[in-house]
Amino acid sequence: MKIKHGMILTAGLGKRMQPLTNKKPKPLLEIGGSTLLERAINLLINHGVEEITLNTHHLANQIEKFISNFKSQAKIKISSEKDSLLDTGGGVKKGTKEFDDNPFFVINPDTLWSNKYSEEVQSLEKEYFTNKRPCLLLVKKELSLDNSFKGDFNLKNNLISKDEHNQFIFTGLQIMKNDHLAFFNKNIFSMNEVWKKLINENNLGGLESNQKFYHLNTLEMFEKISSLSPID
């Protein structure tokens, strides 16, 4: 079985990347000649995703223009959050309504995605269909270029927990279904609330990534990653 749907989170304000993000949305910043958004789109399309939704808010017109000029076999739609940001959970809930009961990828373009992740995307998909539960791609803190991360989760036997001391970071790629979001009877909420509920139910799967983790969360990290050569 193949997952044919995906959502890319592109509505953030990018405050920690200012002044770069004052006039350009963070997903349109370039590393190695490719925008962060293009890297995320290509990872999904190369896996076989046929329908993608992007949520927009900050400098939304620039992202919409980029998508209108982006040549792709996939169908790409915009889920506008022009009036108010819905946070990660609310944004995904609104943007994936048309996916019905189909599972979908959710990807954060803050991570420097490349074809090196292709096999791990396949493995995450296999993990999802084998155990029939939402799952996240995690990476050990030691593989992160940014050593300031405290850790988000722990992982044992492909099951995620959250403890006092956590050894894994969320990479920004997950597989979810609408029924896990519909439980929350509100428009604005974080994916952290969804994960907490799933963890309490012992129903959040995980897979370990072996890739060096590049995450553009600050201006300093953007400049540091941009100086690396070559960037795939």
C-alpha positions as CSV (number, residue, x, y, z in Angstrom):
1,M,0.0,0.0,0.0
2,K,1.1,3.5,-0.7
3,I,0.3,6.8,1.0
4,K,-0.9,9.3,-1.7
5,H,-1.6,12.4,0.5
6,G,0.6,14.8,2.3
7,M,0.6,18.1,4.1
8,I,3.4,20.6,4.4
9,L,3.4,23.1,7.3
10,T,4.2,26.5,5.8
11,A,2.2,29.0,7.9
12,G,4.7,29.8,10.6
13,L,6.0,33.4,11.3
14,G,9.7,32.4,11.4
15,K,10.4,35.0,14.1
16,R,13.7,33.4,15.1
17,M,15.0,33.8,11.5
18,Q,14.4,37.5,11.4
19,P,15.4,39.7,9.6
20,L,15.5,37.1,6.8
21,T,11.9,36.3,7.3
22,N,10.6,39.8,7.4
23,K,10.3,39.9,3.6
24,K,10.4,36.3,2.7
25,P,8.6,33.3,4.3
26,K,10.9,30.8,5.9
27,P,9.9,27.9,3.6
28,L,11.2,30.0,0.6
29,L,14.7,30.4,2.1
30,E,17.3,28.6,0.0
31,I,20.0,26.1,1.0
32,G,22.3,24.7,-1.7
33,G,20.2,26.3,-4.5
34,S,16.9,24.8,-3.4
35,T,14.2,26.3,-1.2
36,L,13.2,24.5,2.0
37,L,9.7,24.1,0.6
38,E,10.9,22.6,-2.7
39,R,13.0,20.0,-0.8
40,A,9.9,19.0,1.2
41,I,7.7,18.8,-1.8
42,N,10.2,16.7,-3.8
43,L,10.6,14.2,-1.0
44,L,6.9,13.6,-1.0
45,I,6.5,13.5,-4.7
46,N,9.4,11.2,-5.2
47,H,7.8,8.8,-2.8
48,G,4.6,8.8,-4.9
49,V,2.4,11.3,-3.1
50,E,-0.2,12.7,-5.5
51,E,-2.1,15.3,-3.5
52,I,-0.4,17.9,-1.2
53,T,-1.8,20.6,1.0
54,L,0.1,23.6,2.3
55,N,-1.2,25.9,5.0
56,T,-0.3,29.6,4.7
57,H,-0.4,32.7,6.8
58,H,2.8,34.8,6.9
59,L,3.6,36.3,3.5
60,A,1.1,33.8,2.1
61,N,1.1,35.4,-1.4
62,Q,4.7,34.5,-1.9
63,I,4.1,30.9,-1.2
64,E,1.0,30.8,-3.4
65,K,3.0,32.4,-6.2
66,F,5.8,29.8,-5.8
67,I,3.3,27.0,-6.0
68,S,1.5,28.4,-9.0
69,N,4.8,28.4,-10.8
70,F,5.9,25.0,-9.5
71,K,5.7,22.3,-12.2
72,S,4.6,19.1,-10.6
73,Q,2.5,16.0,-11.4
74,A,1.1,16.2,-7.9
75,K,-2.0,18.3,-7.1
76,I,-1.0,21.0,-4.7
77,K,-3.6,23.0,-2.8
78,I,-3.5,25.9,-0.4
79,S,-5.2,25.9,3.0
80,S,-5.4,29.5,4.1
81,E,-5.0,30.6,7.7
82,K,-5.1,34.3,6.7
83,D,-7.4,35.4,9.5
84,S,-5.7,33.5,12.3
85,L,-3.0,30.9,12.8
86,L,-4.5,27.5,13.9
87,D,-1.2,26.1,15.4
88,T,0.1,22.8,14.1
89,G,-2.7,20.5,15.0
90,G,-5.5,22.9,14.0
91,G,-3.7,23.6,10.7
92,V,-3.3,19.9,9.9
93,K,-6.9,19.3,10.8
94,K,-8.2,22.0,8.5
95,G,-5.8,21.3,5.7
96,T,-6.4,17.5,5.5
97,K,-10.3,17.4,5.6
98,E,-10.4,16.4,1.9
99,F,-8.1,13.5,2.5
100,D,-11.1,11.7,4.1
101,D,-10.1,8.4,5.7
102,N,-6.8,8.2,3.9
103,P,-3.5,8.3,5.9
104,F,-1.2,11.2,5.0
105,F,2.3,12.5,5.6
106,V,2.8,15.7,7.6
107,I,6.2,17.3,6.9
108,N,7.8,20.4,8.4
109,P,10.1,22.2,5.9
110,D,12.3,23.5,8.7
111,T,14.3,20.3,8.3
112,L,16.8,20.1,5.4
113,W,15.1,17.3,3.5
114,S,17.0,15.5,0.7
115,N,16.9,12.2,-1.2
116,K,18.9,10.7,1.6
117,Y,15.6,10.4,3.5
118,S,13.9,8.4,0.7
119,E,14.5,4.9,2.3
120,E,13.4,6.2,5.7
121,V,10.2,7.6,4.2
122,Q,9.5,4.1,2.8
123,S,10.3,2.5,6.1
124,L,8.0,4.9,8.0
125,E,5.2,4.0,5.6
126,K,5.8,0.3,6.2
127,E,5.9,0.9,9.9
128,Y,2.5,2.7,9.7
129,F,0.8,-0.1,7.7
130,T,2.3,-2.9,9.8
131,N,1.1,-1.6,13.1
132,K,-1.8,0.6,11.9
133,R,-0.9,3.5,14.2
134,P,0.4,7.1,13.7
135,C,4.1,7.2,13.6
136,L,6.9,9.8,13.7
137,L,10.4,9.8,12.3
138,L,12.9,10.5,15.1
139,V,16.6,11.0,15.3
140,K,19.1,10.7,18.2
141,K,20.2,14.0,19.7
142,E,23.8,13.1,18.9
143,L,23.1,13.3,15.1
144,S,21.9,16.9,15.3
145,L,24.1,19.7,14.1
146,D,22.4,21.8,16.7
147,N,23.4,20.5,20.1
148,S,21.0,22.6,22.0
149,F,18.1,20.2,21.6
150,K,17.0,18.6,24.9
151,G,15.1,15.8,23.2
152,D,11.4,15.3,22.6
153,F,10.8,11.6,23.0
154,N,12.2,8.2,23.8
155,L,11.9,5.2,21.5
156,K,11.7,1.5,22.3
157,N,10.5,-1.4,20.2
158,N,9.2,1.3,17.7
159,L,6.9,2.7,20.4
160,I,7.3,6.3,21.5
161,S,7.3,7.6,25.1
162,K,7.9,10.9,26.6
163,D,9.9,10.9,29.9
164,E,11.9,13.2,32.1
165,H,15.0,12.6,30.0
166,N,14.5,12.1,26.3
167,Q,17.1,10.9,23.8
168,F,15.3,11.5,20.5
169,I,14.4,14.6,18.5
170,F,11.3,14.7,16.2
171,T,12.6,15.2,12.6
172,G,9.5,16.9,11.3
173,L,8.0,13.9,9.4
174,Q,5.0,11.9,10.5
175,I,2.1,9.8,9.3
176,M,-1.4,10.5,10.7
177,K,-5.1,10.0,9.9
178,N,-8.0,12.4,10.3
179,D,-9.7,10.5,13.1
180,H,-6.8,11.2,15.5
181,L,-7.4,14.9,14.9
182,A,-11.2,14.9,14.9
183,F,-11.1,13.9,18.5
184,F,-10.2,17.5,19.3
185,N,-13.3,19.6,19.2
186,K,-11.6,22.9,18.6
187,N,-9.9,24.7,15.7
188,I,-6.7,25.9,17.4
189,F,-4.5,23.3,19.0
190,S,-1.0,21.8,18.8
191,M,0.2,18.5,17.5
192,N,1.8,18.1,20.9
193,E,-1.8,17.5,22.3
194,V,-2.4,14.8,19.7
195,W,0.9,13.1,20.5
196,K,0.3,13.3,24.3
197,K,-3.1,11.5,23.9
198,L,-1.6,8.8,21.6
199,I,1.3,8.2,24.0
200,N,-1.1,7.8,26.9
201,E,-2.9,5.2,24.8
202,N,0.4,3.5,23.9
203,N,-0.5,4.2,20.3
204,L,2.3,6.4,18.9
205,G,4.8,4.6,16.8
206,G,8.2,5.7,15.9
207,L,11.1,5.0,13.6
208,E,14.8,6.0,14.0
209,S,16.5,8.1,11.3
210,N,20.2,7.6,10.7
211,Q,20.7,10.8,8.8
212,K,22.7,13.8,10.1
213,F,20.0,16.2,11.3
214,Y,20.0,19.8,10.0
215,H,17.1,21.9,11.4
216,L,16.8,25.6,10.6
217,N,15.3,27.0,13.7
218,T,17.4,30.1,14.2
219,L,19.3,32.6,12.1
220,E,22.5,31.3,13.5
221,M,21.7,27.8,12.5
222,F,20.6,28.9,9.0
223,E,24.0,30.7,8.5
224,K,25.9,27.7,9.9
225,I,24.1,25.2,7.6
226,S,24.4,27.5,4.6
227,S,28.2,27.5,5.0
228,L,28.4,23.7,4.8
229,S,29.5,22.4,1.4
230,P,28.2,20.5,-0.4
231,I,24.6,20.4,0.6
232,D,22.6,17.6,-1.1
